[in-house]
């Protein structure tokens, strides 16, 4: 058998400025890139037209074509990673396996299993930092513990960032290191039980002019004021280093959003129990109402609060919801309806193109008052005043709720004042108990 080195793509679907791939080509000969459509993830997706699977398939196909132009190929498999690697070990004489680190609980357990399997066969598993600027314990308090509050974390992050020199890496001059082979088979979506979707995926484009004015436009859902790069960060079709360097030049507020993303990743890494438990344990004593009919009304965008309804309908139809509106809809579900934040978090996880476990979890716990750096439980967004402040001309609402202002639009499902008082009473009782 011919000796090869594998580079395993996961959440880093690009050839440029990909650190694990760069080091594989720097250190090894005959590198064969690999991507696994992981059935342990895909089998949990009930929507077989999931736009994220379509997006991943398109990106894998793009990389496959690019590698073909170098006389190489992308090895694409569909199955459980452990079983895939067991088969690859039998088929190839694998020297090393390179990859980039992932910080979610499932990914960490998966990588631990694969590393152990490879070690048993004398193969090294080499992983690199690629999807964040700073990981794990790289930004800590003076006592060495992880930050539990965002503001001091962001200051320490920025101080480190401003004094670090970043160089973007590419494969120029190393393309001869590719394993030479005829194009290997690429499974189609239908082969894996999925279909393509009509949902439009935002193109990968860094709009410098938009980023420059981001701090002035980001809160208004009726205008194109956000970058729409979330899905590209999620699946690594854009380098976080490249985007952070652009943000550093153009807009501090945009850079701050990237820091929030890393803050939540760091929290999830250190406290993986936040996936299904409140970051502040006392908040797990809240007696949620969890009314199924009310949850359905919220999901469908028929609450009678136009900003909430517009957000939910935008999410359902496009796989995206404006960031300001995410806060309002989450606050409404958890405070006005007293429905467990985990219900809403799971619904967003199913629908969002840019779904990222750490950020989604962190955002929902913030809105519910249960998380790190959360808004205090007694701060409850008024959806009507939020509408007046951020969509007073109703550009956003009229787009997504065309029946607003007619007899066909429902009355508010709850009265804001009474719902607010009920939430305060329930939260206070839980925290005092």
C-alpha positions as CSV (number, residue, x, y, z in Angstrom):
1,X,0.0,0.0,0.0
2,X,1.2,3.5,-0.8
3,X,1.8,5.8,2.2
4,X,-0.5,8.8,2.5
5,X,-1.4,11.5,5.0
6,X,-5.1,12.5,5.4
7,X,-6.4,16.0,6.1
8,X,-9.9,15.8,7.5
9,X,-12.2,18.7,6.6
10,X,-15.0,19.5,9.0
11,X,-16.0,23.1,9.8
12,X,-13.2,24.6,7.6
13,X,-14.5,24.2,4.1
14,X,-11.8,26.2,2.2
15,X,-8.3,25.7,0.9
16,X,-7.1,29.2,1.6
17,X,-5.8,30.2,5.1
18,X,-6.7,26.8,6.5
19,X,-4.1,26.1,9.2
20,X,-4.5,22.4,9.6
21,X,-4.3,21.9,5.8
22,X,-1.3,24.3,5.6
23,X,0.7,22.3,8.1
24,X,-0.3,19.0,6.5
25,X,1.2,20.3,3.2
26,X,4.2,21.8,4.9
27,X,5.1,18.7,6.8
28,X,3.9,15.7,4.7
29,X,4.0,14.2,1.2
30,X,1.0,12.7,-0.6
31,X,-1.8,14.5,1.3
32,X,-5.3,13.3,0.6
33,X,-8.1,15.6,1.8
34,X,-11.1,13.8,3.4
35,X,-14.7,14.9,4.1
36,X,-17.2,12.7,6.0
37,X,-21.0,13.3,5.8
38,X,-21.5,12.2,9.4
39,X,-24.6,10.1,9.7
40,X,-24.6,10.6,13.5
41,X,-25.4,14.2,12.8
42,X,-27.4,13.8,9.5
43,X,-29.7,11.1,10.9
44,X,-31.0,13.6,13.5
45,X,-32.2,16.0,10.9
46,X,-35.9,15.5,10.3
47,X,-36.0,18.0,7.4
48,X,-34.6,16.2,4.4
49,X,-34.4,19.5,2.5
50,X,-32.2,21.1,5.2
51,X,-30.6,24.0,3.5
52,X,-27.4,23.6,5.5
53,X,-26.8,20.1,4.1
54,X,-27.3,21.5,0.6
55,X,-24.8,24.3,1.4
56,X,-22.2,21.8,2.7
57,X,-22.7,19.6,-0.3
58,X,-22.1,22.5,-2.6
59,X,-18.9,23.5,-0.8
60,X,-17.6,20.0,-0.8
61,X,-18.3,19.8,-4.5
62,X,-16.4,23.1,-5.0
63,X,-13.4,21.8,-3.1
64,X,-13.6,18.5,-5.1
65,X,-13.4,20.4,-8.4
66,X,-10.5,22.6,-7.3
67,X,-8.5,19.6,-6.1
68,X,-9.2,17.9,-9.4
69,X,-7.5,20.8,-11.2
70,X,-4.3,19.9,-9.2
71,X,-4.5,16.3,-10.3
72,X,-5.8,15.2,-6.9
73,X,-9.2,14.7,-5.3
74,X,-11.3,15.1,-2.2
75,X,-12.2,11.7,-0.6
76,X,-15.8,12.0,0.4
77,X,-17.5,9.4,2.7
78,X,-20.9,9.0,4.1
79,X,-21.2,7.2,7.5
80,X,-20.1,7.1,11.1
81,X,-16.6,8.6,11.4
82,X,-15.2,5.7,13.4
83,X,-16.4,3.2,10.8
84,X,-15.1,5.4,8.0
85,X,-11.6,5.5,9.6
86,X,-11.6,1.8,10.3
87,X,-12.2,1.2,6.6
88,X,-9.6,3.8,5.5
89,X,-7.0,2.2,7.8
90,X,-7.6,-1.1,6.0
91,X,-7.4,0.5,2.5
92,X,-4.5,2.9,2.9
93,X,-1.1,3.0,4.7
94,X,-1.9,6.2,6.7
95,X,1.1,8.0,8.1
96,X,-0.7,10.9,9.9
97,X,-4.1,12.5,10.1
98,X,-4.4,16.3,10.3
99,X,-7.5,18.3,11.2
100,X,-8.7,21.5,12.8
101,X,-10.1,21.5,16.3
102,X,-13.8,21.7,17.1
103,X,-15.1,22.7,20.6
104,X,-18.6,21.3,20.7
105,X,-19.3,18.4,23.1
106,X,-20.1,15.9,20.3
107,X,-17.1,16.9,18.2
108,X,-14.7,16.6,21.2
109,X,-16.0,13.1,22.0
110,X,-15.8,12.1,18.3
111,X,-12.2,13.3,18.0
112,X,-11.2,11.6,21.2
113,X,-12.6,8.3,19.8
114,X,-10.9,8.8,16.4
115,X,-7.6,9.8,18.0
116,X,-7.7,6.6,20.1
117,X,-8.4,4.4,17.1
118,X,-5.6,5.9,15.1
119,X,-3.2,5.7,18.1
120,X,-3.9,1.9,18.3
121,X,-2.7,1.7,14.7
122,X,0.4,3.8,15.2
123,X,-1.0,6.9,13.4
124,X,-0.8,10.4,14.9
125,X,-3.9,12.6,15.1
126,X,-2.7,16.2,14.7
127,X,-5.2,19.0,15.3
128,X,-4.9,22.8,15.0
129,X,-6.7,26.0,16.0
130,X,-8.5,27.4,13.0
131,X,-12.1,28.4,13.7
132,X,-11.3,31.0,16.4
133,X,-8.6,33.6,17.0
134,X,-8.3,32.4,20.7
135,X,-9.3,29.1,22.1
136,X,-9.7,27.2,25.4
137,X,-7.3,28.9,27.9
138,X,-5.7,31.5,25.7
139,X,-7.7,34.4,27.3
140,X,-8.0,34.0,31.0
141,X,-8.3,36.0,34.2
142,X,-5.2,36.9,36.2
143,X,-6.0,33.9,38.4
144,X,-6.0,31.6,35.3
145,X,-9.7,30.8,35.2
146,X,-12.0,31.4,32.3
147,X,-14.0,34.6,32.0
148,X,-17.7,34.4,33.0
149,X,-18.5,38.0,32.0
150,X,-18.1,39.3,28.5
151,X,-16.7,42.9,29.0
152,X,-13.5,41.9,30.9
153,X,-13.1,39.0,28.4
154,X,-13.4,41.3,25.4
155,X,-10.9,43.8,26.9
156,X,-8.3,41.0,27.5
157,X,-9.1,39.5,24.0
158,X,-8.5,42.9,22.3
159,X,-5.3,43.5,24.2
160,X,-3.9,40.2,23.1
161,X,-5.2,40.7,19.5
162,X,-3.7,44.2,19.1
163,X,-0.2,42.9,20.1
164,X,-0.3,39.7,17.9
165,X,0.9,39.6,14.3
166,X,-1.4,37.5,12.1
167,X,-0.3,36.1,8.7
168,X,-2.7,34.4,6.4
169,X,-1.4,31.2,4.9
170,X,-2.0,29.6,1.5
171,X,-0.9,26.5,-0.4
172,X,1.1,28.2,-3.2
173,X,4.2,26.2,-3.9
174,X,2.9,23.2,-2.0
175,X,0.3,21.9,-4.4
176,X,2.8,19.3,-5.5
177,X,2.3,17.7,-2.1
178,X,-1.3,16.6,-3.1
179,X,-1.9,12.9,-3.4
180,X,-2.2,12.3,-7.1
181,X,-5.3,10.3,-8.1
182,X,-8.1,10.4,-10.6
183,X,-11.2,12.1,-9.2
184,X,-12.8,10.0,-6.5
185,X,-16.6,9.5,-6.3
186,X,-18.7,12.2,-4.7
187,X,-22.1,11.1,-3.4
188,X,-25.1,13.1,-4.4
189,X,-27.6,14.5,-1.9
190,X,-30.2,11.9,-2.9
191,X,-27.7,9.1,-2.2
192,X,-27.7,10.3,1.4
193,X,-31.5,10.7,1.7
194,X,-31.6,14.5,1.2
195,X,-32.9,16.8,-1.4
196,X,-31.8,20.3,-2.5
197,X,-33.6,23.3,-1.1
198,X,-35.1,26.5,-2.6
199,X,-33.8,28.5,0.3
200,X,-31.3,31.1,-0.9
201,X,-27.9,30.9,0.8
202,X,-26.1,34.3,1.2
203,X,-23.1,34.5,-1.0
204,X,-19.6,34.8,0.5
205,X,-18.8,38.5,0.1
206,X,-17.1,40.8,2.5
207,X,-18.8,44.1,2.0
208,X,-16.3,46.7,3.3
209,X,-18.7,49.6,2.9
210,X,-21.4,47.7,4.9
211,X,-18.9,46.8,7.7
212,X,-17.7,50.4,7.9
213,X,-21.3,51.6,8.8
214,X,-22.2,48.4,10.7
215,X,-22.5,50.2,14.1
216,X,-25.1,52.5,12.6
217,X,-27.2,50.0,10.7
218,X,-27.0,46.7,12.5
219,X,-30.1,47.2,14.8
220,X,-32.6,48.0,12.0
221,X,-34.1,44.9,10.5
222,X,-35.9,46.7,7.6
223,X,-32.5,47.6,5.9
224,X,-29.6,45.5,4.7
225,X,-27.4,46.4,7.6
226,X,-25.7,43.1,8.6
227,X,-23.0,41.1,6.8
228,X,-24.9,37.8,6.4
229,X,-21.6,36.0,6.9
230,X,-22.8,33.8,9.7
231,X,-23.2,30.6,7.7
232,X,-19.7,31.1,6.2
233,X,-18.2,31.4,9.7
234,X,-20.2,28.4,10.9
235,X,-18.8,26.1,8.2
236,X,-15.5,27.8,7.7
237,X,-15.9,28.9,4.1
238,X,-14.3,32.1,5.3
239,X,-11.3,32.4,7.5
240,X,-11.9,34.0,10.9
241,X,-8.4,35.5,10.8
242,X,-9.2,37.2,7.5
243,X,-12.5,38.5,8.8
244,X,-11.1,39.7,12.1
245,X,-8.3,41.6,10.4
246,X,-10.9,43.3,8.1
247,X,-13.1,44.2,11.2
248,X,-10.1,45.5,13.1
249,X,-9.5,48.0,10.2
250,X,-13.0,49.0,9.6
251,X,-15.4,48.8,12.6
252,X,-14.9,48.1,16.3
253,X,-18.6,47.1,16.7
254,X,-18.3,44.4,14.1
255,X,-15.1,43.1,15.7
256,X,-17.0,43.0,19.0
257,X,-19.5,40.7,17.5
258,X,-16.7,38.3,16.5
259,X,-15.4,38.5,20.1
260,X,-18.9,37.5,21.4
261,X,-18.8,34.4,19.2
262,X,-15.5,33.4,20.8
263,X,-16.7,34.2,24.3
264,X,-19.6,31.8,23.9
265,X,-17.3,29.1,22.4
266,X,-15.0,29.4,25.3
267,X,-17.9,29.2,27.8
268,X,-19.2,26.0,26.0
269,X,-15.7,24.5,26.1
270,X,-15.3,25.0,29.8
271,X,-18.9,24.3,30.8
272,X,-20.4,21.9,28.3
273,X,-23.4,21.3,30.6
274,X,-24.8,24.7,29.4
275,X,-26.1,22.7,26.4
276,X,-29.1,21.7,28.5
277,X,-28.7,23.4,31.8
278,X,-28.8,27.0,32.9
279,X,-25.4,28.6,33.3
280,X,-26.7,29.9,36.6
281,X,-28.0,26.8,38.2
282,X,-30.6,28.6,40.4
283,X,-32.5,29.5,37.2
284,X,-33.3,25.8,36.6
285,X,-35.8,26.2,39.4
286,X,-38.0,28.3,37.2
287,X,-41.5,26.8,36.8
288,X,-42.0,27.2,33.1
289,X,-45.6,27.2,31.8
290,X,-44.6,25.3,28.5
291,X,-48.0,25.6,26.8
292,X,-47.8,23.7,23.5
293,X,-50.5,25.7,21.7
294,X,-48.8,29.0,22.7
295,X,-45.4,27.6,21.5
296,X,-47.0,26.7,18.2
297,X,-48.4,30.2,17.8
298,X,-45.0,31.7,18.5
299,X,-43.3,29.3,16.0
300,X,-45.8,30.3,13.3
301,X,-45.5,34.0,13.9
302,X,-49.1,34.6,14.9
303,X,-48.6,36.2,18.4
304,X,-50.3,39.5,17.5
305,X,-47.0,41.3,18.2
306,X,-45.8,42.3,14.7
307,X,-42.1,42.5,15.3
308,X,-42.1,39.0,16.9
309,X,-44.3,37.6,14.1
310,X,-42.1,39.2,11.4
311,X,-39.0,37.6,12.9
312,X,-40.5,34.2,13.1
313,X,-41.8,34.3,9.6
314,X,-38.5,35.5,8.3
315,X,-36.8,32.6,10.1
316,X,-39.3,30.0,8.8
317,X,-39.1,31.2,5.2
318,X,-35.4,32.0,4.8
319,X,-33.5,30.3,7.6
320,X,-32.4,33.7,8.8
321,X,-33.6,36.2,11.5
322,X,-32.2,39.6,12.1
323,X,-30.0,39.8,15.2
324,X,-32.1,42.5,17.0
325,X,-35.2,40.5,16.4
326,X,-33.7,37.3,17.7
327,X,-33.4,39.0,21.1
328,X,-37.0,40.2,21.0
329,X,-38.5,36.9,19.9
330,X,-36.4,35.0,22.5
331,X,-37.4,37.4,25.3
332,X,-41.1,37.1,24.3
333,X,-41.1,33.3,24.4
334,X,-39.2,33.0,27.7
335,X,-40.7,36.1,29.6
336,X,-44.1,36.8,28.1
337,X,-45.1,33.1,27.6
338,X,-42.9,31.6,30.2
339,X,-41.8,28.8,27.9
340,X,-38.5,27.1,28.6
341,X,-35.6,28.7,26.7
342,X,-34.5,25.2,25.6
343,X,-37.7,24.9,23.4
344,X,-36.8,28.1,21.6
345,X,-33.2,27.2,21.3
346,X,-34.0,23.9,19.7
347,X,-36.4,25.6,17.2
348,X,-33.7,28.0,16.2
349,X,-31.2,25.2,15.9
350,X,-33.5,23.4,13.5
351,X,-34.2,26.5,11.3
352,X,-31.1,28.8,11.3
353,X,-28.7,28.6,8.4
354,X,-26.0,30.1,10.7
355,X,-26.8,27.9,13.7
356,X,-23.8,27.5,15.9
357,X,-24.4,25.7,19.2
358,X,-22.3,28.0,21.4
359,X,-23.8,31.3,20.1
360,X,-27.4,30.0,19.9
361,X,-27.2,28.6,23.4
362,X,-25.5,31.7,24.7
363,X,-28.0,34.1,23.0
364,X,-31.0,32.2,24.3
365,X,-29.7,32.0,27.9
366,X,-28.9,35.7,27.7
367,X,-32.5,36.5,26.7
368,X,-33.9,34.1,29.3
369,X,-31.7,35.6,32.0
370,X,-30.3,32.2,32.8
371,X,-26.8,32.5,31.3
372,X,-23.5,34.2,31.6
373,X,-23.6,38.0,31.1
374,X,-27.4,37.7,30.8
375,X,-29.8,40.5,30.9
376,X,-31.3,40.7,34.4
377,X,-34.5,38.7,34.7
378,X,-36.5,41.9,35.4
379,X,-35.5,43.5,32.1
380,X,-38.2,42.4,29.8
381,X,-38.3,43.7,26.2
382,X,-41.5,45.4,25.3
383,X,-42.1,44.2,21.7
384,X,-44.2,47.3,20.9
385,X,-41.6,49.8,22.0
386,X,-38.9,47.7,20.2
387,X,-41.0,48.0,17.0
388,X,-41.3,51.8,17.4
389,X,-37.5,52.1,18.0
390,X,-36.1,49.8,15.3
391,X,-38.8,49.5,12.6
392,X,-41.0,52.6,13.1
393,X,-41.7,52.9,9.3
394,X,-42.8,49.2,9.3
395,X,-40.5,48.2,6.4
396,X,-39.6,44.9,8.1
397,X,-43.1,44.2,9.4
398,X,-44.9,44.9,6.1
399,X,-42.5,42.6,4.3
400,X,-43.1,39.6,6.5
401,X,-46.6,40.3,8.0
402,X,-48.5,41.8,5.0
403,X,-51.9,41.4,6.9
404,X,-50.7,43.7,9.7
405,X,-53.2,46.5,10.2
406,X,-56.1,44.5,8.7
407,X,-58.9,42.5,10.3
408,X,-56.9,39.3,9.4
409,X,-54.2,40.1,11.9
410,X,-54.7,38.5,15.3
411,X,-55.0,40.5,18.6
412,X,-52.0,40.1,21.0
413,X,-52.0,36.7,22.5
414,X,-51.0,38.1,25.9
415,X,-51.1,41.6,27.4
416,X,-47.6,42.9,27.8
417,X,-48.1,44.5,31.3
418,X,-49.8,41.4,32.8
419,X,-47.3,39.0,31.1
420,X,-44.4,41.1,32.5
421,X,-45.8,41.0,36.0
422,X,-46.4,37.2,35.8
423,X,-42.8,36.7,34.6
424,X,-41.3,38.8,37.4
425,X,-43.4,36.8,40.0
426,X,-42.3,33.4,38.6
427,X,-38.6,34.3,38.3
428,X,-38.6,35.9,41.8
429,X,-40.2,32.9,43.3
430,X,-37.7,30.5,41.7
431,X,-34.7,32.6,42.8
432,X,-35.9,33.0,46.4
433,X,-36.9,29.3,46.7
